[in-house]
Amino acid sequence: MDFNVKRLAADAGTFLSRAVQFTEEKLGQAEKTELDAHLENLLTRAECTKHWTEKIMKQTEVLLQPNPNVRIEEFLYEKLEKKAPTRLNNHEQLGQSMIESGNEFGPGTAYGNALIKCGETQKQIGSAEREFIQSSAINFLTPFRNFLEGDFKTISKERKLLQNKRLDLDAAKARLKKARAAEARAAQLNSSSPVGDNPMLWVEEVTKAEQELRITQSEFDRQAEITRLLLEGISSTHAHHLRCLNDLVEAQTTYYAQCYQYMVDLQKQLGSFPSTFSSNNNQSSSGSAPGVSVPTLPVSLPAPGLAPAGPLGSSGFMELQACSGSRRARVLYDYDAAGSSELSLLADEVITVSSVPGMDSDWLMGERGNQKGKVPITYLELLN
């Protein structure tokens, strides 16, 4: 019990001494031991690393999850060490709505089929986004958070200890200075007056203050070395964060490449729909009689000797029917054949086309060498 009381009293005395020293330094009434320039630079670098790590981590979290309410919810689940409920992201929700509406309109219709294809692609993008977020959280956010909650907390703790040791050192220096001044005054008074202070008492005080100064100086030097070694580890932190940054860029590259490929594939799939859309629009056009086809893009054939005027429309088909034999045509867009009866096309290639009696007016027979198959007229431009 006595030991605890003594220890408590000693701690209270130390705390009071530090508080007095700190206050006098702020008021300019006490000297302050300055840290060496190298250690000061290391401390500044550590603070800079902490500041920008926090900022980058926060902005990355906003990028990965723009909804602040969801971010707060995920943070609470993480602190409670519970798994957050799985929810569909925006792309997956859009894809689900498209697929459901496409099934409602009918997968056999052009619009319903297109909606289903778009919905499936949106869900693929949503899945890729989910993988990107998980990868970024593990390989980028987690190391940054570990630094702030682990390494930097240790640095802050040791830095605070260094501050306390410095205050103890400066307080010891101040006590020694006061003891020596009192010793000098006592010696002067004793030489001029027989009833002056006993100089031997102050000699003991000076000896005690010198011993305390040696101890506090040793403890300060030791703590400064510990802090320096921890701060020099910031270089390793930067190297680790650089690897994490590479992981983030790689995850982004993979994610965006996947999204691009999904959209390119979707664009190719939708490329087979223009003729069907035209047919649907013709049937729903106002003023048209039932069963009568009204072309949506009537483009006349170019006059002899003129450059091509545009895509081959119904008038071009009628012109082609009026001509005997076949004509050369330039392909406007890539087209993937939907079946063995069709011919795949590449943009800007030139093929031979001809009309076949009884064939749908939206199609022609195309030939490329030994390959032959139906081609949509909206993808063609007749050449003279």
C-alpha positions as CSV (number, residue, x, y, z in Angstrom):
1,M,0.0,0.0,0.0
2,D,2.8,2.4,0.9
3,F,4.5,1.5,-2.4
4,N,1.4,2.4,-4.4
5,V,1.0,5.7,-2.5
6,K,4.6,6.6,-3.1
7,R,4.4,5.6,-6.8
8,L,1.2,7.6,-7.2
9,A,2.8,10.6,-5.5
10,A,5.9,10.3,-7.7
11,D,3.8,10.1,-10.9
12,A,1.8,13.1,-9.8
13,G,5.0,15.0,-9.2
14,T,6.3,14.0,-12.6
15,F,3.1,15.1,-14.3
16,L,3.1,18.4,-12.4
17,S,6.8,19.0,-13.4
18,R,6.0,18.3,-17.0
19,A,3.0,20.6,-17.0
20,V,5.0,23.4,-15.4
21,Q,7.8,23.0,-17.9
22,F,5.4,22.9,-20.9
23,T,3.6,26.0,-19.7
24,E,6.8,28.0,-19.1
25,E,8.0,27.0,-22.6
26,K,4.8,28.3,-24.1
27,L,5.2,31.5,-22.2
28,G,8.8,31.9,-23.2
29,Q,10.0,31.6,-19.7
30,A,11.9,28.3,-20.0
31,E,14.5,26.9,-22.5
32,K,13.5,24.0,-24.7
33,T,15.7,21.2,-26.0
34,E,15.4,21.1,-29.8
35,L,15.4,17.8,-31.7
36,D,18.1,17.2,-34.3
37,A,17.2,18.2,-37.9
38,H,17.1,14.6,-39.1
39,L,14.6,13.6,-36.5
40,E,12.4,16.6,-37.1
41,N,12.4,15.8,-40.9
42,L,11.3,12.3,-40.1
43,L,8.5,13.5,-37.9
44,T,7.3,15.9,-40.6
45,R,7.4,13.1,-43.2
46,A,5.4,10.8,-41.0
47,E,2.7,13.4,-40.4
48,C,2.6,14.1,-44.2
49,T,2.2,10.3,-44.8
50,K,-0.6,10.0,-42.3
51,H,-2.4,13.1,-43.7
52,W,-2.4,11.9,-47.3
53,T,-3.0,8.3,-46.5
54,E,-6.2,9.3,-44.7
55,K,-7.3,11.5,-47.6
56,I,-6.5,8.9,-50.3
57,M,-8.3,6.2,-48.4
58,K,-11.4,8.4,-47.8
59,Q,-11.6,9.3,-51.5
60,T,-11.1,5.7,-52.6
61,E,-14.0,4.6,-50.3
62,V,-16.2,7.3,-51.9
63,L,-15.2,6.0,-55.4
64,L,-16.0,2.4,-54.5
65,Q,-19.2,3.2,-52.6
66,P,-20.7,6.6,-53.5
67,N,-23.7,6.2,-51.2
68,P,-22.7,7.6,-47.8
69,N,-25.4,5.8,-45.9
70,V,-24.2,2.5,-47.2
71,R,-20.6,3.4,-46.3
72,I,-21.7,4.1,-42.7
73,E,-23.7,0.9,-42.6
74,E,-20.7,-1.1,-43.8
75,F,-18.4,0.6,-41.3
76,L,-20.7,-0.3,-38.4
77,Y,-20.9,-3.9,-39.6
78,E,-17.1,-4.0,-39.8
79,K,-16.7,-2.6,-36.3
80,L,-19.2,-5.1,-35.0
81,E,-17.3,-7.8,-36.8
82,K,-20.5,-8.9,-38.6
83,K,-21.0,-9.6,-42.3
84,A,-23.0,-6.9,-44.1
85,P,-26.1,-8.1,-46.0
86,T,-25.5,-8.7,-49.7
87,R,-27.3,-6.3,-51.9
88,L,-27.6,-5.8,-55.7
89,N,-25.5,-2.9,-57.0
90,N,-26.9,-0.4,-59.5
91,H,-25.8,-2.3,-62.6
92,E,-27.3,-5.5,-61.3
93,Q,-30.6,-3.8,-60.4
94,L,-30.8,-2.3,-63.8
95,G,-30.0,-5.6,-65.4
96,Q,-32.7,-7.4,-63.4
97,S,-35.3,-4.8,-64.4
98,M,-34.4,-5.1,-68.1
99,I,-34.6,-8.9,-68.0
100,E,-37.9,-8.9,-66.2
101,S,-39.4,-6.3,-68.6
102,G,-37.9,-8.2,-71.6
103,N,-39.7,-11.4,-70.4
104,E,-42.9,-9.4,-70.0
105,F,-42.8,-8.1,-73.6
106,G,-41.8,-11.5,-74.8
107,P,-38.3,-12.9,-75.6
108,G,-39.5,-13.6,-79.2
109,T,-40.1,-9.9,-79.9
110,A,-37.2,-7.7,-81.0
111,Y,-37.6,-5.3,-78.1
112,G,-38.0,-8.0,-75.5
113,N,-35.0,-9.9,-76.8
114,A,-32.9,-6.7,-76.9
115,L,-33.9,-5.9,-73.3
116,I,-32.9,-9.3,-72.1
117,K,-29.5,-9.1,-73.8
118,C,-28.9,-5.6,-72.3
119,G,-30.0,-6.8,-68.9
120,E,-27.6,-9.8,-69.0
121,T,-24.8,-7.5,-70.0
122,Q,-25.6,-5.0,-67.2
123,K,-25.5,-7.9,-64.7
124,Q,-22.1,-9.0,-66.0
125,I,-20.9,-5.4,-65.5
126,G,-22.4,-5.4,-62.0
127,S,-20.5,-8.7,-61.2
128,A,-17.3,-7.2,-62.5
129,E,-17.8,-4.1,-60.4
130,R,-18.3,-6.2,-57.3
131,E,-15.1,-8.1,-58.0
132,F,-13.2,-4.8,-58.5
133,I,-14.5,-3.4,-55.2
134,Q,-13.6,-6.5,-53.3
135,S,-10.1,-6.6,-54.8
136,S,-9.5,-2.9,-54.1
137,A,-10.7,-3.2,-50.6
138,I,-8.4,-6.1,-49.8
139,N,-5.3,-5.1,-51.7
140,F,-5.5,-1.3,-51.4
141,L,-7.8,0.0,-48.6
142,T,-6.8,-2.6,-46.0
143,P,-3.1,-2.0,-46.1
144,F,-3.7,1.8,-45.8
145,R,-6.0,1.3,-42.9
146,N,-3.6,-1.1,-41.2
147,F,-0.9,1.6,-41.4
148,L,-3.1,4.2,-39.8
149,E,-4.5,1.9,-37.1
150,G,-1.2,0.0,-36.4
151,D,2.1,1.5,-37.4
152,F,1.2,5.1,-37.1
153,K,-0.5,4.6,-33.7
154,T,2.8,3.0,-32.5
155,I,4.7,6.0,-33.9
156,S,2.4,8.4,-32.2
157,K,2.7,6.6,-28.9
158,E,6.5,6.7,-29.0
159,R,6.5,10.3,-30.2
160,K,4.4,11.2,-27.1
161,L,6.9,9.4,-24.9
162,L,9.7,11.3,-26.5
163,Q,7.9,14.5,-25.8
164,N,7.5,13.5,-22.1
165,K,11.2,12.6,-21.9
166,R,12.2,15.9,-23.4
167,L,10.0,17.7,-20.8
168,D,11.7,15.7,-18.0
169,L,15.1,16.6,-19.4
170,D,14.4,20.3,-19.7
171,A,12.8,20.3,-16.2
172,A,16.0,18.6,-14.9
173,K,18.2,21.2,-16.6
174,A,16.1,24.0,-15.1
175,R,16.4,22.5,-11.6
176,L,20.2,22.1,-12.0
177,K,20.4,25.7,-13.1
178,K,18.4,27.0,-10.1
179,A,20.5,24.8,-7.7
180,R,23.8,26.2,-9.0
181,A,22.5,29.7,-8.8
182,A,21.3,29.1,-5.2
183,E,24.7,27.5,-4.4
184,A,26.5,30.6,-5.7
185,R,24.3,33.0,-3.8
186,A,24.9,30.9,-0.6
187,A,28.6,30.9,-1.0
188,Q,28.6,34.7,-1.6
189,L,26.4,35.3,1.5
190,N,28.5,33.0,3.6
191,S,31.7,34.9,2.8
192,S,30.2,38.2,3.6
193,S,28.1,37.2,6.6
194,P,28.6,34.5,9.2
195,V,24.8,33.8,9.3
196,G,24.4,33.1,5.6
197,D,23.0,29.9,4.1
198,N,25.0,26.7,4.5
199,P,26.7,26.2,1.1
200,M,27.0,22.4,1.8
201,L,23.3,22.0,1.6
202,W,23.3,23.5,-1.9
203,V,26.2,21.4,-2.9
204,E,24.1,18.3,-2.2
205,E,21.2,19.8,-4.2
206,V,23.5,20.5,-7.2
207,T,24.9,16.9,-7.0
208,K,21.4,15.5,-6.9
209,A,20.2,17.7,-9.8
210,E,23.3,16.6,-11.9
211,Q,22.5,13.0,-11.3
212,E,18.9,13.5,-12.2
213,L,20.0,15.3,-15.4
214,R,22.2,12.4,-16.4
215,I,19.3,10.0,-16.0
216,T,16.8,12.1,-17.9
217,Q,19.4,12.7,-20.7
218,S,20.0,9.0,-21.0
219,E,16.3,8.2,-21.1
220,F,15.7,11.0,-23.7
221,D,18.5,9.8,-25.9
222,R,17.2,6.2,-25.8
223,Q,13.6,7.3,-26.6
224,A,14.9,9.5,-29.4
225,E,16.7,6.5,-31.0
226,I,13.6,4.3,-30.7
227,T,11.4,7.0,-32.3
228,R,14.0,7.6,-35.1
229,L,14.1,3.9,-36.0
230,L,10.3,3.8,-36.2
231,L,10.1,6.9,-38.3
232,E,12.7,5.6,-40.7
233,G,10.4,2.7,-41.3
234,I,8.1,5.1,-43.2
235,S,10.3,4.5,-46.3
236,S,9.2,0.8,-46.1
237,T,5.6,2.0,-45.8
238,H,5.9,4.0,-48.9
239,A,7.3,1.0,-50.8
240,H,4.4,-1.1,-49.6
241,H,1.8,1.5,-50.5
242,L,3.4,1.7,-54.0
243,R,2.8,-2.0,-54.5
244,C,-0.8,-1.5,-53.3
245,L,-1.2,1.3,-55.8
246,N,-0.1,-1.0,-58.6
247,D,-2.6,-3.5,-57.4
248,L,-5.4,-0.9,-57.5
249,V,-4.4,0.2,-61.1
250,E,-4.3,-3.5,-62.2
251,A,-7.8,-4.1,-60.7
252,Q,-9.1,-1.0,-62.4
253,T,-7.5,-2.0,-65.7
254,T,-9.1,-5.4,-65.5
255,Y,-12.5,-4.0,-64.5
256,Y,-12.6,-1.4,-67.3
257,A,-11.4,-3.9,-69.9
258,Q,-14.2,-6.4,-68.9
259,C,-16.8,-3.6,-69.1
260,Y,-15.5,-2.6,-72.6
261,Q,-15.6,-6.2,-73.8
262,Y,-19.1,-6.8,-72.5
263,M,-20.4,-3.6,-74.2
264,V,-18.6,-4.5,-77.5
265,D,-20.2,-8.0,-77.4
266,L,-23.6,-6.5,-76.7
267,Q,-23.2,-4.0,-79.5
268,K,-22.5,-6.8,-81.9
269,Q,-25.5,-8.8,-80.7
270,L,-27.8,-5.7,-81.1
271,G,-26.4,-5.3,-84.6
272,S,-28.8,-8.0,-85.9
273,F,-31.8,-6.0,-84.7
274,P,-32.1,-3.0,-87.1
275,S,-34.0,-4.9,-89.8
276,T,-36.4,-6.3,-87.2
277,F,-36.9,-2.9,-85.6
278,S,-37.7,-1.5,-89.0
279,S,-40.3,-4.2,-89.5
280,N,-41.9,-3.5,-86.1
281,N,-41.9,0.2,-86.7
282,N,-43.4,-0.2,-90.2
283,Q,-46.3,-2.2,-88.7
284,S,-47.0,0.4,-86.1
285,S,-46.6,3.5,-88.4
286,S,-49.7,5.7,-88.5
287,G,-51.6,5.8,-91.7
288,S,-50.2,2.6,-93.1
289,A,-52.6,-0.1,-94.2
290,P,-52.4,-3.5,-92.5
291,G,-49.7,-5.7,-94.2
292,V,-48.2,-2.8,-96.1
293,S,-44.5,-2.2,-95.5
294,V,-43.4,1.5,-95.2
295,P,-39.6,1.9,-95.3
296,T,-38.2,3.9,-92.5
297,L,-35.0,4.9,-94.3
298,P,-35.8,5.4,-98.0
299,V,-32.5,6.3,-99.6
300,S,-32.3,6.6,-103.4
301,L,-29.6,4.9,-105.3
302,P,-26.8,7.2,-106.5
303,A,-27.1,8.3,-110.1
304,P,-24.5,6.8,-112.5
305,G,-21.1,8.4,-112.1
306,L,-21.9,9.8,-108.6
307,A,-20.6,8.6,-105.2
308,P,-22.8,6.3,-103.1
309,A,-25.6,8.3,-101.4
310,G,-26.0,6.2,-98.2
311,P,-27.3,2.9,-96.9
312,L,-29.3,0.7,-99.2
313,G,-33.0,1.3,-98.5
314,S,-36.2,-0.1,-100.0
315,S,-35.8,2.1,-103.1
316,G,-32.4,0.6,-103.6
317,F,-33.8,-2.8,-103.3
318,M,-36.4,-2.0,-106.0
319,E,-33.6,-0.6,-108.2
320,L,-31.7,-3.8,-107.7
321,Q,-34.7,-5.9,-108.6
322,A,-35.1,-3.9,-111.8
323,C,-31.5,-4.6,-112.8
324,S,-30.5,-7.9,-114.2
325,G,-27.7,-9.9,-112.5
326,S,-25.8,-8.8,-109.4
327,R,-24.2,-5.6,-108.1
328,R,-21.3,-4.7,-105.9
329,A,-21.9,-3.2,-102.5
330,R,-19.8,-1.8,-99.7
331,V,-20.5,-3.0,-96.1
332,L,-21.2,-0.2,-93.7
333,Y,-21.0,-2.0,-90.4
334,D,-19.8,-5.3,-88.9
335,Y,-22.4,-8.0,-88.8
336,D,-22.3,-11.4,-87.1
337,A,-24.4,-14.0,-88.9
338,A,-27.2,-15.3,-86.7
339,G,-27.4,-18.6,-88.5
340,S,-25.8,-20.8,-91.3
341,S,-28.1,-19.2,-93.9
342,E,-26.6,-15.7,-93.2
343,L,-23.2,-14.2,-94.2
344,S,-21.1,-12.4,-91.6
345,L,-19.8,-9.0,-92.7
346,L,-16.9,-6.8,-92.0
347,A,-17.1,-3.0,-92.2
348,D,-15.7,-1.5,-95.5
349,E,-15.4,-4.7,-97.3
350,V,-16.9,-5.0,-100.8
351,I,-19.2,-8.0,-101.6
352,T,-21.5,-9.0,-104.4
353,V,-25.3,-8.8,-103.8
354,S,-28.3,-9.9,-105.7
355,S,-32.1,-10.2,-105.2
356,V,-33.8,-13.5,-104.8
357,P,-37.5,-13.9,-105.7
358,G,-39.6,-14.5,-102.6
359,M,-36.9,-13.3,-100.2
360,D,-37.8,-10.8,-97.4
361,S,-37.4,-7.3,-98.7
362,D,-35.1,-6.5,-95.8
363,W,-32.5,-9.0,-97.0
364,L,-30.3,-9.7,-100.1
365,M,-28.2,-12.6,-101.1
366,G,-24.5,-11.8,-100.6
367,E,-21.4,-13.5,-102.0
368,R,-17.8,-13.3,-101.0
369,G,-15.7,-15.7,-103.0
370,N,-17.0,-19.2,-102.2
371,Q,-19.1,-17.9,-99.3
372,K,-22.7,-17.1,-99.8
373,G,-25.6,-16.1,-97.5
374,K,-28.3,-13.6,-96.6
375,V,-27.2,-10.1,-95.6
376,P,-29.4,-7.2,-94.2
377,I,-29.8,-4.4,-96.7
378,T,-29.4,-1.7,-94.0
379,Y,-25.8,-2.7,-93.7
380,L,-25.0,-2.1,-97.4
381,E,-24.2,0.7,-99.8
382,L,-24.5,0.0,-103.5
383,L,-21.6,0.8,-105.7
384,N,-21.6,1.8,-109.4
